[in-house]
Amino acid sequence: MFAEYSTSELLSIFAMQGVAGLILFSVFVLMALGLAIIFGQMGVINMAHGEFMILGAYVTYLTSNVFSTYLPDLFSIYFILAMILAFLVAGALGAFVEWAMIRHLYHRPLDTLLATWGLSLILQQTYRTVFGPREVGVTLPDWLMGSYQLTETIELPINGLFVMCLALGISLAVALLMYRSRWGIQVRAVVQNRPMAGAVGINTGKVDRVTFALGCGIAGVAGSAFTMIGSTGPTSGQLYIVDTFLVVVFGGASSLIGTIASAFSISQAQSTMEFFMSGSMSKVLTLLFVVLILMLRPQGLFTLKVRR
Amino acid sequence: MSLLLKSKAGMASLLPKKELYGFLVLALILVVVLPLSLDIFRLNLVGKYLTYAFVAVGLVLCWGYGGILSLGQGVFFGLGGYIMAMFLKLEASDPESTKIQSTPGIPDFMDWNQITELPFFWQPFYSFTFTLIALIIVPTIIAYIVGVAMFKRRVGGVYFAIITQAIAAILTILIIGQQGYTGGVNGMTDLRTLHGWDIRTDNAKYIFYFLCVFMLFVCLLIAQFIRKSKLGRLLVAMRDKEDRVRFSGYDVSNFKIFVFCIGAIFAAIGGAMFTLQVGFMSPTLVGIVPSIEMVIFCAVGGRLSIIGAVYGALVVNFAKTSFSESFPELWLFAMGGLFIAVVMAFPNGLAGLYNTYAAPKVDAFFAKLFSKNTTDNSAPPITPATKPVTKTESTSLPQGALHEPQ
């Protein structure tokens, strides 16, 4: 299948598909990071994660509308504000959901899964009622449009580069938070041994709520970033939820590095194959590989070694 | 049912009196009341709902008793449905009725997708016997492979749920993507005859309805048999404390694999009955959303009650139809609320509610009616008031065990 392309063309194809894969990777990382915190650290399955992401996307959409109507002068910086707002709104909703629902279900993980699925249905219908069933897109400020010509055959879209930087920045921030802050130590202590963590004076309930809210907030930022490369509809979140869960499980649930590594391999595999076969087949093959590998190695790529 | 009453001694242990009444009431409703009170259109709908009940009964065994939550039962439902649909489709596309196509004698969607020859894996489906065998064998094999891969490595709980969900996603994408071989998004439509017998007439619909009820009762009895056997008790023991069962010398994974395969077979039979009664099969019945909905049928009915699962499937689907007829906007809210309520407020579903509120009164009524029979030693599974509550509490782990190794 490579015969009809010359070497330089092939190189460009791989480079371009590689960049497309990197953008997909960044979105996966952003989505999976939130989930890795919630699922990996707390053991809670949040099926409504995609809807939290879409909430962030809709917040961005609203912000862009407000700016273009009332503050057209400041339009070029609205995106920064939109992302902060997305984080806060999604995080607040996350904290509320944790308080109302999740905290009663910590000892029944499978039931959490069903309850959050119900939540996702409710959120979806809310979006549909409020924003209408059609997909909406945002207008990007000028500096995010266009692309950067690297060589004659390779060009890089700027919004894609921005998403990549964002993913990198947020991953670093999360890593710092988890492994270098007092709060991170508390979270990991609660994960490893809840009664003992409580016994040494950690407010486990509060740690849970903040962790859940943070995960949802990051999902909101992911949604915000998502508007740059795709349009948003009420059911867009559901399309990604399985992929995201697979990314987290494939990487090894409680390892941040693992999450990033698996997001990388899954997105690269998918986008490289996409060039040579139909999109659906490349997705089927990728998912199938992931499932097969998980059957052989159920603990995922990277595991945290803990004595239980 | 006459067969049931013949070997009374054996039956008494399989179906204690109270449960026998449960079965009889359900049979009365499905065989007598509904066919007499509904027109054929509505009865056909009930038949369609009952096909989901097959899946729900399988889920009671897997999830309620075995503690294995599969979010991929739609896969098996779909496999059963598609296998049946492939046979019917081949019969519907004989060279005579497809002569306007550029290649007569192949299903219409293949023709539309420029396929000129019947693919090899379609060939055997000319045979009805093969179809019936494949209907059981194919889902079993897939469930077995998944089960061996997962349970032998002691993967369970949420990981299993996510992986089965991914399998459902894969199958849906595959079916939609391979339009020429599977009919794509539209699925397989325009199914007409079974051995030359028109399946779209009212008469045929009645027959399929009763066939469906009959098959459902066969599955219910198998499920009841499993529940009452040693296997059923081992399943409960595993669900509550897997390691203890393992240390007692049992190979835990084999029991899980077995019950997962049974659930898959039930789902496949349901799928085949769906195709026969509704007359089409499409990927919308295979994917993630329908698979999770099937779990909710089971949860609403009561995850520990096989009879409850049937009522759950009927009630939720009836609500779905009537809601989406009159308030389509509200349906997802109602469904979402149902998910949350059934988990948080009444985890034992309708069966739990019945046992808590209605059962004592019904018992008292029957006790008055035949004042002699009240003793029943063989641990009545539809238990009085408090038992189901303790059961769920025993499934829940103590606070400290939250992050037990999977």
Contacts between the chains, C-beta under 8 A, distances in Angstrom:
chain1	res1	chain2	res2	distance
A	39	B	158	8.0
A	43	B	158	7.7
A	43	B	402	6.1
A	43	B	403	5.3
A	45	B	158	5.3
A	45	B	161	7.5
A	45	B	162	7.7
A	101	B	340	6.8
A	101	B	344	6.9
A	104	B	344	6.3
A	105	B	343	7.0
A	105	B	344	7.3
A	106	B	399	7.6
A	106	B	402	5.7
A	107	B	396	4.7
A	107	B	397	5.1
A	107	B	398	7.2
A	107	B	399	6.5
A	107	B	401	7.6
A	107	B	402	6.3
A	108	B	343	7.8
A	108	B	395	7.6
A	108	B	396	5.6
A	109	B	157	6.3
A	109	B	158	5.1
A	110	B	63	7.7
A	110	B	69	4.6
A	110	B	157	6.7
A	110	B	158	6.6
A	110	B	161	6.6
A	111	B	343	4.5
A	111	B	347	7.0
A	112	B	343	7.9
A	113	B	69	7.4
A	113	B	71	7.9
A	113	B	158	6.7
A	113	B	161	6.2
A	114	B	292	7.6
A	114	B	295	6.6
A	114	B	296	7.0
A	114	B	299	6.5
A	114	B	339	5.4
A	114	B	342	7.4
A	114	B	343	5.2
A	115	B	339	6.1
A	115	B	340	5.0
A	115	B	343	4.3
A	115	B	344	6.4
A	117	B	292	5.6
A	117	B	339	5.7
A	118	B	335	7.2
A	118	B	336	4.2
A	118	B	337	6.7
A	118	B	338	6.8
A	118	B	339	2.6
A	118	B	340	4.3
A	118	B	343	7.5
A	119	B	336	6.4
A	119	B	339	7.8
A	119	B	340	6.6
A	120	B	336	7.4
A	121	B	332	4.8
A	121	B	333	7.7
A	121	B	335	5.4
A	121	B	336	3.5
A	121	B	339	6.9
A	122	B	332	6.9
A	122	B	333	5.7
A	122	B	336	3.6
A	122	B	337	6.9
A	123	B	336	8.0
A	124	B	332	6.3
A	125	B	329	7.1
A	125	B	331	8.0
A	125	B	332	3.7
A	125	B	333	5.4
A	125	B	336	7.1
A	128	B	332	7.9
A	129	B	329	6.5
A	191	B	403	6.2
A	192	B	403	7.5
A	193	B	400	7.5
A	194	B	399	6.2
A	194	B	400	5.7
A	194	B	402	5.6
A	194	B	403	7.6
A	195	B	399	6.7
A	195	B	400	4.5
A	238	B	288	7.7
A	238	B	289	7.7
A	242	B	162	8.0
A	242	B	165	5.9
A	242	B	166	5.6
A	242	B	169	4.6
A	242	B	288	6.4
A	245	B	162	4.9
A	245	B	165	7.4
A	245	B	166	7.6
A	246	B	162	7.1
A	246	B	166	5.5
A	249	B	159	6.3
A	249	B	162	5.6
A	249	B	163	7.6
A	278	B	177	6.2
A	280	B	173	5.2
A	280	B	174	7.5
A	280	B	176	6.5
A	280	B	177	3.1
A	281	B	177	5.7
A	283	B	173	5.6
A	284	B	170	5.6
A	284	B	173	5.2
A	284	B	174	5.0
A	284	B	177	6.6
A	287	B	166	5.9
A	287	B	169	6.5
A	287	B	170	4.8
A	287	B	173	7.6
A	288	B	170	5.8
A	290	B	166	7.3
A	291	B	163	6.0
A	291	B	166	5.4
A	291	B	167	6.4
A	291	B	170	7.0
A	294	B	159	8.0
A	294	B	163	6.1
A	295	B	146	7.8
A	295	B	149	3.7
A	295	B	150	6.7
A	295	B	153	7.7
A	295	B	163	7.6
A	296	B	149	7.7
A	298	B	150	7.2
A	298	B	153	5.0
A	298	B	154	7.9
A	298	B	155	4.2
A	298	B	159	6.4
A	298	B	406	7.9
A	308	B	404	7.5
A	308	B	405	5.3
